[in-house]
Amino acid sequence: MNTPQKFDMSWLVDAVFAPTENDVFAILHDTPHARATENDAWRERREMASDWHQQISAIAGAKGFRVLPLVSFPAVAGTNADLPASADMGGAEVAFADILDEATVVLAMMEVSVTGPLIQYGMAKGSAAAFRVASMPMANRNMEDTCYLADPGELVAQGETIREEVVKAEAVEVAFSTGDVCTFDIRHREVGVDNGYLHPDKQGFPVINLPSGEVWVVPYEGEREGDPSRTRGVIPVAGEGDDVARFVVEQNRIVDVLGDGPRAIGLREDMEADPMRRNVAEIAFGYNRKARVTGVFIEDEKAGFHWGYGRSEFLGGTIAPKDFASPETVLHVDLPYAKECSITVSADLISSAGTRTAILRDGEYVL
């Protein structure tokens, strides 16, 4: 399939979803409330969701699939917290479970990501033909002519190349441009790929991000008796200007946050809110050549290395919402280190025999 130079909704629907007459699309967006303040980007995203709903509805008429009325609900308490019990669908309050039971394809255009709970729902449905999700937190119009237009064949091929190398490793050593180093233990884990392919015959995870393009793995969390996690080191986190905080990690848990600046103060508050936030929940290699570093995490993370903390079970780990102190403190947060970020990385894959394979050097792929 030829990739267009300018955004084309019909091309995107065919390339990503390949809908059949059995499909029912649901387009979701969230809304502000007392604890989630309105902003211009959020307002524009809701308008974008309405526009995409209209465009996809027109395509549906020609291709024979259905589109549910636009679905909205108040933003969840934290990134990847659980979904509410009900939502507004076309002006009527409807149980969320009923919406998801009727839909076979979901586009979630969120201010606060709900990728985690949607993955859990999709895995329970059992197959991509029954239910598949494109999670689109922080979606914006600028992405339409950049990262949304990544070549589908290239995403599949490069994702497999990276996955094949990561599968051979039992650890990933990441050296940050600040001089800090962290080694991530990836034993006992499966390696996942988000390659932008969300056709009804998709195998494995029935969920992608849009934009797509990453290979991920949850570091081993030490759940096997007598076999502690070997994830340890120091991970820097950029703040404004020269402000840098540092996470100290031992046995896959953040045990301290170093620094006196605003970034460190804020991160310490985040960690103190719930001990499960200290879990190192993901590392990933983003490889979408159309992705740019703009400060929007969903695109930034597709441009290079990122890692995440908090909830992990939706990616193949063990830390689930039930392990958190409260539904209000559940989250999964990703932090990107692509080559245009203020902190970049070099990374080696390390086999059980100690053999090293370079995957990144100064933010550039060298595989």
N, C-alpha and C positions, 0 to 999 in steps of 0.2 A: 504494500500500500504506500503510495507516494505521500510524503509529508508536505503539507501546504506551507507556504511562506507566511501567510497571515491566518489568524484564527478562523476556523471553520467548524461550527458545532456539529454538523452532520458528519464530518470526518472524525471528530473526537468521539462521538457516540459509537460509530462503527469500529474505530481503531481500538478503543478501550473496552467497550462493553459487548459489541457484536450482538445486539438484542434480537430476541426471537418474538414470535407472536404470543408466547407464554409469559413474557416479562411484564412486570408492573413496577414502574419507577416511583420512588418517593424522594423528594428534594427537601432537606431539612435545613433550618437555620435557627440560631438562638437569639434571644432578645435581652436587652439590659434590664436591670432591676436594682434594688437598693444597694446590693453589695457588688454589683457589676456595672460600672459607669459607662454610659454612652460615649462613643468617640466617632470621629469622621470616618475612619476606615471601617468600623463596624457598620455604620449606617450605609456606607457604599456597598458593603458585602451583602446586606439584606436586599438592597436594590438589585445587585448582581444575581442573587438567588432567585428573585422574582423574574428577572430577564431570562435566566437559564431555564426556569420552569416553563416560561412561554415558548422559548425556542425548542426545547425538548418535546413539549406537548405537540407542537406543529410537526416535528419529525415523526412522532408516534403515530399521528394520523395517517402519514404516508406509509409507514413501515408495519403498522398493525399491532404495536404494543400499547400498553396503557400507562397513564401518568396520574397518580393521586393528586388531590388538591395540595397546595403548598403547606408544609408542616413547620410549626414554630413552637418554641418553648423557652422559658427563662434559662439563661446560661447556668451550667452546673457549677457546683461550689469550687471545684479545682480541676486542673488539667487531668483528663481521663477519669474523673469521678463518675459514679453511676448515673444512668439516665433517670429522669423523673417518671412518676407513675403514669402521667398523661401529657398530652400535647394538644395544641390547637391545629386542627386540620380543616382548612377552608372555612374557618369561623366557628367550628364546632369542637368541643372538648372530647377527645377520643383517647382511650387507653393506649399507651405507647406500645404495649405488647400486641394489640390488635393491628396497629399500623404496620409494625414490623412483620407480623404474620401474613399480612396481605401483600406486602412489597416483596419483590425478588431482587431489585436493584435500588440501592440507597446512595444518594449523594449528600454528604453532610458538610455544609458550608458554615463552619463554626467560628465564633470568637474564642470560645474555650473548648479545646479538643475533647471529643468523646470517642476517639478511636478505640480505646481499650474496651469499653462495654460493647461497642458494636462488633469488635472481633469476637468477643465471647458469645454474642448472640449468633453470629455467623457460623462459628465452629459448632454450635449446638444444632444448627439446621442441617449440617452434614455434607452439603455440596454447594458449589458455586451456582449450579443450575437452580437450586432452591432459594439461594440468598447470597448476594455479594454486595460489597460496600466500597465506595470511593470516599475516603475521609479527606476533607479539604479545609482543615483549620487555617484561619488567616488568609483564605483565598482573596485575591484581588485582581482587578482588571489587567494590571501590568503583566501578570503571569500568562495571560491568554496568548500573547505573541512571543513568549520565551519558553519557560519550562514546560508548559502544557503542550508544546509542539515538539517535544523530544521524539526522535525517531523510534517507533515501537520495536522494530527489529534490532536496533542497536541496544536498546534497553535490555532486551532479553539476552542477547549474546554477551554483552559485557558483564551483566549480572551473573551469568553462569561462569564466566572466566574467573571472576573474583570469588564466587562461592566455592568453586573447586579448590582454590588455594586455601581459603579459610578453613574448610573442612579438614584439611590435613594437619592443622595446627592444634596445639593444646593450650597455647597462650599467645597473647598479643602484647608486645612491648611498645608503648607509645612514649616518644620523647617530644616534649612540648618546646616551642621556641623560647620559652622562659627559662629553660634549663631543667625543668621538673620532669620526672619520669614516673609512669605508672605501668605496672604489668597486670593485665587482665587474664584471669584463669577462665578458659572456655572449654574445659573438660566436661564431659557428661551432658553436652548440649547439642541440639540440632541448629544448623545455620539456615536462616530464612532469607528470602529474596523478595523484594518489592520491585518488580520489573514492568509495572504498568499494564500487565496482561490481566484482564478481568472478564474474559469470555465465559460463557456457561460451562465450558469443559475444563476450566482452570482446576488444577490439582492443589491440594494443601490449603493454605490460608485463603479464604474467600474475600480478603480485604486488601486494598492498596491505599497508599496515600496518593493524592493528586495535587501537586506533581509527584511523580514516581522516580525510582532509581536509587535503591540502597540495598546493601547486603547487611543483615544484622544478626547478632547473637546475644543472648543473655549470659553474662558471666556466671560461672558456677557459684551458687549462694551458700554452699556448705551444709546442705540438708542431709547428706549421707553421714551416718554415725562414724566417727573416727577418721573422717576425711575432710578437714577444714578447707575452706577456699584459700587459694593462693593469690587472690587479687590483692595487691598492695601497692602503695606509692603515694605520690602527691599530684593532684590535678589542679591546675590553675584555672580560674574563672575570671574573665575580663569584666571590669566595670566601666565607668565613664572615664575617658582620658587615660591616665596612667594607673588608675585604681585596679588592683588585682587581688582577688581573694584566692586562698588555696585550701582545697579539701585534702585532709590527711586520711588515707584509706588503709585499713587493715582487715584481712579476711572478708573482703567485699563489703565492708561497712565503713561509712564516713564516721570517723571517730573524733575529728576536730575540724574547725574552720579557722584558718590563720588569716590575720590581717586586721587593720584598724579602720579601714575605709568603709564607705557606705555599702559596697558590695558584700564584704565579709559580714557586716552587721546584719544585713538583710538575709543572707544565707544562714547565719546562725539562728535567726528567728524562725526561718523555715524548718530547720532541723529540729529545733526545740518543740515545735508544734506537734510532732509525731515521730517516734523513733523509727518507724518503718520508712520514713522519707530518707533515711540514711543508707538504704539499700542501693548498691550499684546495680541498675536494672537492665542496662543495654549498652552495647557498643555497636557502631555501624559505620559502614563505608558508603557514603553517597557518591553517585557517579553520573548524574544527569548533566550532560554537557551543556544544556541550555540553561541550567540553574545559575542564578547570580546571587551574590551576597548582598542583601538589601536590608538586613535587620529583621526580616520576617522568618522565624525559625523553620517553618515548613519548607521554604525554598532554600535557606542557608544550609540546612542539614543534608540536602540532596546534592550539594556542591562539594562535599568532602567528608572528613571524619566527624562523627559526633558520638556522644555518650549520654546516658540518661540515668536518673535516679528515681526511686520510689517503687510504684507498682510494676510487677514484671510478668504476672501469670498469663497475660494476654499475648505475650511474645514467646512463651515457652518456659518461663521461670516459675517461682514458687510463691512469690509475695502477691497476695490478692487483697481486695477491699476488706475482707473479713479480718485481716491481720492488723488493720489500722485502728487507731483509737476511736475514730468517729468517721462517718461518711463525709463529714465536712473537711477532713484532713487528708483524704485519699487523693493522690496525684501521681503522675509520671511526667517528669520534666526532661526535655532534651536540650543539650548545650552543644553548639556547633563550633568546629575548628577548621573550616575550609580555608583554602589558600588566600582568600581575600579578607579573612577575619583578622582581628588584631593579635590573636594567638593562633599559630598554626602547628602542625605536627609532622613528625616522621614516624613511621611505624614498621615494625618487623613482625612477621608471623613466626612462631617458634614451635617446632615439632617436638614430640616426646623424646627424640634422640638429641635434641638441642640444636638441630639445624635451623638456620635463620633464612627467611625469605623476605626481602624488602618489598613492601607494598606501597608505601608513601615516603617521599622525601620532600621536605619543605612544602607539604600540601599537594604535591604532584604525584600522580600514580606512576609507578615504575615497573609494574607487573608486565 
